[in-house]
């Protein structure tokens, strides 16, 4: 899997806790023969307030049949289809 390009960068407050949040969205490409799981857990290892948090992630086919939480699907329109 490789990063093709950054799509957007946001600096917004967390919707519930309100602490500052920095999020970067990337377009990625998966090689056809790559062994990539459909779902995985991501544990944050940085030094920020989210250190140690675990995020449950998964791939979803586009177009989405439902909106993502907290508007995280806002940048999908920038993808080349």
N, C-alpha and C positions, 0 to 999 in steps of 0.2 A: 504494500500500500504506500502511496506517495502523495505528498501535498502538491496540488497543481498551482494553487494561488490562495491568498487570503481573500475572503469575500467582504468582510466588514469587521470593525472593532467598535465595541460599545463600552462606555463607562457610565453605568447606571446604578442606582441603589438597588440592593436586594429587595424584592417585592414584599417580603414579610419582615425581615430583620432590619432592613433599611441601611445596613452598612455598605460602604462603597464596594462596587463590583466591577471588575474589568474582564470582559469576555471577548475572545477573538474567534471568528467563524472562518473555517477553511473549506475549500473544495478539495476533495481527495479522490484519488483514482485507485481502484483495486485491480491488480493484474488478474487476468482470467484464470490463471492456474494457481493463484495464491490460496492458501488455506486460511481463510478469514472467518471467524465465528459470526453467527447471526446476532449474538448478544454477548456482552462482557461487563465486568465491573471495573470501574476506574477509581483507584484510590489516590487522592490528592497528596502529593509529596512536597509541595512548595512550602514557603514560609508564611503564607497569608492566613487569614482567619479561617479558611476552609481546609487547612492542613488536617489530614487524617479522615476527612469525609470520604465516603464511598458513593459513587454515582453508578446507577444501573443503566447501561447503555444498550441500544439495539439499532439495527438498520431498519428503515421503513421504505417501501417502494414509493416513488413519486409518480403522480401527484399524491399528496397526503390525503387521506380520507377524513382527517380530523386535525384541528389546530394543535400545535405544540404548546406546552405550558409556558407562561410568561412571554409570549410572542417570539419564542426562539426560532420560529419558522419565517420570520420577517424577511430574511435575506435569501430565501430559496429562489426568488425571482431573478437573482443575479447569476444563477447557474446556466451554463450553456447546455442546451438539450439537443 
